[in-house]
Amino acid sequence: MKWVDLDKKIWQWATLIFLSLMWGSSFMFMKRGLEVYSHDVVSALRISISFWVLIPFGIKYVRRLEKKYWKLIIISGVVGSGIPFFLFAKGQTEIPSSLSGMLNSLVPFFTLIMGVFMFQLKVKKKQVIGVLLGLIGAVGLVSSNGLDWSDSKISYAIFPILATMCYAFNVNLTKYKLQEVSSMILTTLGLCVIGPFTTVYLFTTDFIEVTINHPDSTSAIVYTVFLAVLGTVIAVIAFYALIKKTSVLFATSVTYMIPLVAIGWGVLENEPINMTQVISMLVVLSGVAILSTSPKAVGA
């Protein structure tokens, strides 16, 4: 293997691990925000904070984007961030985070299906095997300690499922229609398109009243800031860069790695690891490794 190829592989895996850490922790940040605010306030606050962080860059980049890309940027912002953020938060109000995490692992599967039928994505049998292995391993990890859904409204699972479909569409759109737009511009303008609307929306809700009166509002806002800056701004920029440098299937395999982060948090809190988790981890890593070694996974 050439040194250039080795450096590329190291960058790909480092970015994948970084995204796993960021998005694996995002579910915890979101949960803390939902303990104080409603799902729509948490989602609007997340996007609004991201918007205000990025607006200085937005002013700079708005003149640099070619007009032919504006329509696609708007679609990417709405479908890739706006809609799924609200859908995931809505679903997590009535279903456990374990089920939400399991459903999040459907992103590569939907990416594969939409890529083939909507974007003429050509896949090899090896890649299909990688996607299925990753999905099986992720489900095994999420369900390794048992699933208690007795107090859940399973019908709310439709919200994260729709969110994963939005993510899958946006990944393909980014790869095949916005390849020439830099990751920084794509993230900045995508969030700046929807940020003004969510900011205005916040002040039509009980956000101010709850912030003033709830004793835990400060900590909830701090967690939401982490969710916005780490889990949205920085992570989305890195994710778009990964999409452009690798295949859509390898990039979305990050959703298989997210349960590994949850296991890691458990280890730090002295929670035991069982054999199901160990086997599931190996299955996940096998699936992701197959996707990374596929000829289509590098520079596709």
N, C-alpha and C positions, 0 to 999 in steps of 0.2 A: 504494500500500500504506500502510495506517495505521501510525503509530508503534508502536501496541500490537502489531500483527501483526509488525512488523519486529523488535521486542524479543523476541517469542516465537520467531521464526525464529533469531535470534542465539543465544538460550538453547538451543534444540534442537540446533543444530550444535555449539555449544561443549561441551555435555554429551556428544554423540556422539563428538567428538574426544577429550575427556577419557577416556571409557570405552575408546576404541581404544588410547590410550596405556597405560592401566592394565592392560587384559587382554592387549594385545600384549606387554607386558613380563612378564606372569604366566607365560607358557610358559617364559621364560628362568629365572625364579625357581624354577619347579617342576623344571626340568631340574637346577639346582644342588642342590636338595634331594634329588633322586633319585640323585645321585652318591654320597650317603652313606647315606641311609635307603631302606627299601623303600617301594613305592607306597602301601601302606595306612598306614604310619607318617606319611608326608608328608601324606596326605589328612586323617588324624585330627588331626595337629598343626595343620594349617591351620584346621580347624573349631574346635578347642579354643582356639587363640589368639584367634580371632574371638569365641568365646563369652566368654572371660575379659575381653576388651576391652569387650564390650557388656553384661556382666552388671549393672553399676550402672544402666544405662538399662533393662534388663529388669525389674529390681525396681520401677522407677518406672512402667513401662508396663503391667505385668501386670494392674494393677487397672483400667486405663483401657480395656482391650479388652472389647468386648461378647462374651458367652458364645457367641452364634451364629456368631462368626468363629473360635473356637478350633480346630475340626475342620479348617477350611480352612487355618489358619495352620500346623498340624502337617503337613498334606499338602504345603504350599508349602515348608516347611523341609526335609522329607525329599526331595521330588522336585526342588526347585529348587537345593538345595545339597548335601545329604548324599550321595545316590546318584551324581549326575554328577561330583562331585569325585573320588570313588573310581574311577569308571569311566574318566575321562580319565587319571588317574595310572596306572591299570593298563594302559591301552592304550599309553601312552608308554614303557612298559618294553620293548616289543617292536617298535614301529613308529616311524619317524622323525617328528620334530616337523613336518616339511613335510606329511606325510600327515595328521597330527593336526589341523594348522591348516586343511587343505583340508576335512576332514570337519566341522570346527567351523562352516564356512560353510553347512552344511545347516540351521542353526537357523531362518532365515527361511522356508525351504521347508517344513519340518515345521510351523512356526507357521501358515503359510497353510493347509496341509492340515487340521490339527487344528482350526484356527479355523473353517473352513467346515463340517466334518462333526460337530464336537463342541460348538461354541460359537455356531453360526449367524452366523459372521462373513461379512459381505457385502463382496465385493471387486470392484474394477473391473479391466477389461483392462489399464489403465495400471499398476496395482499389480503384476499378474502379470508384466508386462514388466520392471518395476523389479526384482523378485525374481530373475528369470532373468538379467538383465544383471549384477546384483551377483554372482550365483553364478558366472557365466562368468568375470567379471573376477577374482574371488578365486582360482578354480582356475588361471587364467593366471598370476597373481602367484606362487602357491605353487610352480608347476611351471616357472617361467621359467628357472631354472638347471639344469633336469634333475632327475630323481627317481631316486635310487639306493635301491631297496628290496630289493637282493639278499640282505641279511642280516636281513631283517625277516620276521616271522610275520604275514602279511597278515590272517589270521583274527582277529588282535587288533584289527582295525579295527572290529569289531562293538561294542567297548566305547565308543569315542567316538561312534559312531552312536547307540547307546542313550542316551548322555549328552545328545546334541543333542535327542533326542526328549523327554527329561525337561525340558530347558530350554524347549522349545517348549510343552509342556503347561503348565508353570508360568507362562509369560508370558501365555497366554490366561486361565489361572485368576486371575492377578493383575488383569488388565485388566477381566474381566467378572464376577468374583465378589468381589474384594477392593478395588474401586475406592474405597470409603469409608474404608479403613484407610490411615493415613499411611505413607509410605515408610520412615520411621525405625522405626515400631512394627513394620511388616511384616518388615523386615530383622532387627531386634533379637530379636523373639520367635521368628522362624523359626530363627535360629541358636541361640538359647538352648534351644530344644526338643531339638536334637540334640547340642549341646555337651557336656552332662554324660555322655552315652553314649560319645562319642569320647574324652573325657578319661579315663574309666575304662578304655576299650579300650587306650589308649596304654600303660598300665602292665601290660598282659598281653602286650605285644610286647617286642622287644629294644631298645626306644627308650633306656632308661637305660644299658644296657651299651654300645651303639654310641656314645652321647653321651660316655661316659667314655673309651672306648678309641680312637675314630676321630680322627685328627689334624685332619680338616677338619669336624668336627661343629659347631664354633662358627659357621663361615661358613655352613654349611647351615641352621642354625637362624635366622641373621640373614636369609637369603634367604627362608625360610619365613615369618618375621615380616612381611617386606615383602609376600609373597604373601597373607597373611591380612589385614593392615591395609589395604593399598592395593588389592589385587586382589579382596578379598572384602568387608570391612566398608564402606569408602568407595565402592567401585565399585558394589556391589549397591544401596546406598541411592540413588545417582545413577541407576542403571538402573531401579529401580522408579518413581522420580519421572518418568523419561522415558516409561515405559510409560503412566503415568496422564495425561500431558500430550499425548502424540502417539498414533499408531497402533502396534499390535503389530508391524507389518511394518517401519515406520521404525525403531523401537527396536531390533529384532533385526538390522537392517542393520549394526549395529556389528561383527558377525562378518565382514562383508565388508571393513571398514576395518582389521581387525587385521593382515592381511598387509602393509598399507602401513607399519605400525610396524616390522615386521621388515625391510622395505627401508630404512627410515630408520636403523635400527641399523647396517645394512650400510654406508650412506653415511658415517656417523660413523667407521667403521673403514676408510674409503677403498676400499670395494668398488665396482666399476663398475656402472652401471645400463644394462641392455640395452633394445633397442627393444620387446621383448615386455613388459617390465615397465612401460614408459611407456604402451603401448597398454592394458595391463590396468588400470593405475591410472585411466585415462580412462574405461574401461568401468565400473569399480567406482563411480567418482564419478557417472557418468551414471545408473546404477541407483539409487543412494542419492538423487540429486537428484530423480528421478522420484517416488520414494516420499515425499519431503518436500513436493513440490508437489501431490500428489494431494489432492483435497478431503477424503478420509478420513484423511489423515495429520496433520492439525492438529486437535487437540481431539476426535479420534474415540474 
